[in-house]
Amino acid sequence: MKSTMLEVRMAAIALAAAAALNPALAQQDKGTLYAFQTRAAVGGCPPLAWHIVKEPDNKLTGFVASERTHHMASLEGELNKNGTFELDLDPTMIPGATGKVTVKGTTGGDYINLSIDGPGTKCDGITLSIPRVVGGMGGN
């Protein structure tokens, strides 16, 4: 009887260890990281460093930085069911902005495609494609 209980306990421990070490199970709760450093664009849009995480619950979090990270603004929002999103961005991040600045975009596959819109920004009408990072956060 004691031998059977010990075998059951050992089997349970082995199953728990195998499940914990399974890469597919270990990555289920991790988000997908999209990151990229854009170059300065024609018209005065500055180089921007993007870091966006799409969580399993479709929340988007991250930041955008300019001037070698001297200016940083957090990004937070939610992905709509149709794959679109809209995030507010601190207007001091974009030269010339005179009011509310919005980051609008879509996700699909290996990229988040976005554009920056706001009065007076030098980035209006420019679409950026931010690639998914493979590795790091599990490469989902």
C-alpha positions as CSV (number, residue, x, y, z in Angstrom):
1,M,0.0,0.0,0.0
2,K,2.8,2.4,1.0
3,S,4.7,1.5,-2.2
4,T,1.6,2.3,-4.4
5,M,1.1,5.7,-2.8
6,L,4.8,6.5,-3.3
7,E,4.5,5.5,-7.0
8,V,1.4,7.6,-7.4
9,R,3.1,10.6,-5.8
10,M,6.2,10.2,-8.0
11,A,4.1,9.9,-11.1
12,A,2.3,13.1,-10.2
13,I,5.6,14.9,-9.6
14,A,6.9,13.7,-13.0
15,L,3.8,14.8,-14.8
16,A,3.9,18.3,-13.2
17,A,7.6,18.7,-14.1
18,A,7.0,17.6,-17.7
19,A,4.1,20.1,-18.0
20,A,6.2,22.9,-16.6
21,L,9.0,22.2,-19.0
22,N,6.8,21.9,-22.1
23,P,7.6,25.0,-24.2
24,A,4.1,25.2,-25.6
25,L,2.6,25.4,-22.2
26,A,5.2,27.7,-20.8
27,Q,4.4,30.3,-23.5
28,Q,0.6,30.3,-23.3
29,D,0.4,33.3,-20.9
30,K,3.1,35.5,-22.6
31,G,2.4,38.4,-24.8
32,T,3.7,39.1,-28.3
33,L,6.4,41.7,-28.5
34,Y,6.6,44.1,-31.5
35,A,9.7,46.4,-31.5
36,F,11.5,48.6,-34.0
37,Q,13.5,51.8,-34.3
38,T,12.1,53.9,-37.2
39,R,14.3,56.3,-39.1
40,A,13.6,60.0,-39.5
41,A,11.0,60.5,-42.2
42,V,10.7,63.1,-44.9
43,G,8.9,66.1,-43.5
44,G,10.5,66.1,-40.1
45,C,9.0,63.1,-38.3
46,P,11.8,62.0,-35.9
47,P,13.3,58.6,-35.4
48,L,11.1,56.7,-33.0
49,A,11.7,53.6,-30.9
50,W,8.6,51.5,-30.6
51,H,8.0,48.7,-28.0
52,I,4.5,47.3,-28.0
53,V,3.2,44.1,-26.3
54,K,0.0,42.4,-27.4
55,E,-1.3,40.5,-24.4
56,P,-3.3,37.2,-24.7
57,D,-6.4,39.2,-23.6
58,N,-5.9,41.7,-26.5
59,K,-4.6,44.5,-24.4
60,L,-1.8,46.6,-25.9
61,T,0.9,48.1,-23.7
62,G,4.2,49.6,-24.3
63,F,6.1,52.8,-25.1
64,V,7.5,55.0,-27.8
65,A,10.7,56.9,-27.3
66,S,12.4,59.7,-29.3
67,E,15.7,61.6,-29.1
68,R,17.6,58.5,-27.9
69,T,15.0,57.8,-25.2
70,H,15.2,61.4,-23.7
71,H,11.4,61.5,-24.4
72,M,9.3,58.5,-23.6
73,A,5.5,58.1,-23.6
74,S,3.6,55.0,-22.5
75,L,1.1,53.4,-24.8
76,E,-2.0,51.6,-23.6
77,G,-5.2,50.4,-25.2
78,E,-7.1,47.4,-26.5
79,L,-7.2,45.6,-29.7
80,N,-10.7,45.6,-31.2
81,K,-12.3,42.4,-32.5
82,N,-11.6,43.5,-36.1
83,G,-7.8,43.8,-35.4
84,T,-7.8,47.6,-35.2
85,F,-6.7,49.9,-32.3
86,E,-6.4,53.5,-31.3
87,L,-4.0,54.8,-28.7
88,D,-3.5,58.3,-27.3
89,L,0.1,59.6,-27.5
90,D,1.7,62.4,-25.5
91,P,1.8,65.4,-28.0
92,T,5.3,66.4,-26.8
93,M,6.7,63.3,-28.5
94,I,6.0,64.6,-32.0
95,P,7.5,67.9,-33.2
96,G,5.0,70.5,-34.1
97,A,2.0,68.7,-32.5
98,T,-0.5,71.3,-31.2
99,G,-3.2,69.0,-29.8
100,K,-4.3,65.5,-29.2
101,V,-2.1,62.9,-31.0
102,T,-3.5,59.5,-31.8
103,V,-1.8,56.3,-32.9
104,K,-4.1,54.2,-35.1
105,G,-3.4,50.9,-36.5
106,T,-4.0,47.2,-37.2
107,T,-2.3,43.9,-36.3
108,G,-2.0,41.0,-38.5
109,G,0.6,38.3,-38.6
110,D,4.1,39.4,-38.0
111,Y,3.5,43.2,-38.0
112,I,1.6,46.0,-36.2
113,N,0.9,48.7,-38.8
114,L,0.3,52.1,-37.4
115,S,0.0,55.8,-38.3
116,I,0.3,58.9,-36.1
117,D,-2.4,61.5,-36.5
118,G,-2.8,64.9,-34.8
119,P,-2.9,68.6,-35.5
120,G,0.5,70.0,-36.5
121,T,2.4,66.8,-36.3
122,K,5.2,66.1,-38.8
123,C,4.3,62.4,-38.8
124,D,0.8,62.7,-40.3
125,G,0.1,60.3,-43.2
126,I,3.2,58.1,-42.5
127,T,2.4,54.5,-42.0
128,L,4.9,52.4,-40.0
129,S,5.2,48.6,-39.8
130,I,6.5,47.4,-36.5
131,P,7.7,43.7,-36.7
132,R,7.0,41.0,-34.2
133,V,10.1,40.0,-32.2
134,V,10.9,36.3,-32.5
135,G,12.3,35.0,-29.3
136,G,12.4,37.2,-26.2
137,M,8.9,36.9,-25.0
138,G,8.3,33.5,-26.4
139,G,8.0,34.5,-30.0
140,N,4.3,34.0,-30.1
